[in-house]
Amino acid sequence: MTRRWLGGVFGNTVGSDTSVANTTGVFSMEQQYYMKQEGGWQAPLGTQLNPATNVAALVADGKTANGYYWIKGSGSVANAREFYCILDPSFALGAGWMVAANHDAGKPPNSAHQARLTSWSAYVGYDNASGNGNVNSDPTAAVMIPDRSYSCDMTDISINKFAHVVYASASLGTWNVSNLLNPQGYYGGTWTNAQTIPNSAAWTLEFDNYGVTFNSYARRVWYNSGATNYNVQGIGCWNDSGGPSPTINGSGATVTNYPVFCGVWTWTSSSGTATMSFTDSGSNGFDDFQDGSGMSDLWGVENQGANAFRGNPSCLLVG
């Protein structure tokens, strides 16, 4: 029988008996909590026992390894969810991002899970194992991979920046430098004050800062409306032109036939035009939203040309 002790900062100790000859001892959850309160052992930040409030907290803690981390937002530990987080400062857009949604570009958006940035519980989910059905529950690390479309629950998680990133291939079981970590193009913006994703089916958020070049990476998506324009003004989950506000200012943008997430280059309080999304009716991957909302094929990627990387998988990053 081996007996071990772990002391608190005030001199209190908790003993644990075990017949296994290891160097760590075995402590119950109650004992671990007691020792944490005493200033002793604490689970690493970003684990299920000690989830971070957001990805910025992981960066502030000095973490630099990309991977799956637990994030709780402003809620309780019990409300923590897993996210794939990019913490490596060598990432093209800089450190401090998490993947909030992914579209694998392998199917039309209405054939399985429709990926989007959301806090609306009915829209949280992922593709099933065969990729042609929707599972309405929090995605786990096992399904948060490039070849699955998914949407994480963003409830109460504060963010200051956003990027919609197109990457090379979804035919991979892990995020790595061959796909997400080597982005082909992106559009996005930042907010001066922290934002949370509205808890509603349809919503919009206008950027405070447009045309942002993250980490000097010159692969922004542009819209040519007389002159090359990188200033995407806002993002959102939009209704079709016949639905309640906010709407896409176009025709035929029904939820069943088109994606429901869009970035817009022209903004009003109730509608948006010149749109980009995960896909459109003519392809399975990254493309302008079309449907008469104003952009058509007048888009491209900075230093890469018109309609570059059309049809590829893409994901939504927030941080």
HELIX and SHEET records of a PDB file:
HELIX    1   1 MET A   29  GLN A   37  1                                   9    
HELIX    2   2 VAL A   55  ALA A   60  1                                   6    
HELIX    3   3 VAL A   77  ASN A   79  5                                   3    
HELIX    4   4 PRO A  109  SER A  111  5                                   3    
HELIX    5   5 SER A  121  TYR A  123  5                                   3    
HELIX    6   6 PHE A  214  SER A  216  5                                   3    
SHEET    1   A 2 THR A   2  GLY A   7  0                                        
SHEET    2   A 2 THR A  13  THR A  18 -1                                        
SHEET    1   B 6 GLY A  67  ILE A  71  0                                        
SHEET    2   B 6 ARG A  81  ILE A  86 -1                                        
SHEET    3   B 6 TRP A  97  HIS A 103 -1                                        
SHEET    4   B 6 TYR A 150  SER A 151 -1                                        
SHEET    5   B 6 GLY A 125  ASP A 127 -1                                        
SHEET    6   B 6 ASN A 134  VAL A 135 -1                                        
SHEET    1   C 6 GLY A  67  ILE A  71  0                                        
SHEET    2   C 6 ARG A  81  ILE A  86 -1                                        
SHEET    3   C 6 TRP A  97  HIS A 103 -1                                        
SHEET    4   C 6 SER A 314  VAL A 318 -1                                        
SHEET    5   C 6 ILE A 159  VAL A 166 -1                                        
SHEET    6   C 6 GLY A 185  GLN A 195 -1                                        
SHEET    1   D 5 TRP A 203  GLU A 206  0                                        
SHEET    2   D 5 GLY A 234  CYS A 237 -1                                        
SHEET    3   D 5 PHE A 261  TRP A 267 -1                                        
SHEET    4   D 5 SER A 271  SER A 277 -1                                        
SHEET    5   D 5 THR A 247  ILE A 248  1                                        
SHEET    1   E 5 TRP A 203  GLU A 206  0                                        
SHEET    2   E 5 GLY A 234  CYS A 237 -1                                        
SHEET    3   E 5 PHE A 261  TRP A 267 -1                                        
SHEET    4   E 5 SER A 271  SER A 277 -1                                        
SHEET    5   E 5 ASP A 287  ASP A 288 -1                                        
SHEET    1   F 4 THR A 228  ASN A 229  0                                        
SHEET    2   F 4 VAL A 221  ASN A 224 -1                                        
SHEET    3   F 4 TRP A 299  VAL A 301 -1                                        
SHEET    4   F 4 GLY A 305  ALA A 306 -1                                        
END                                                                             
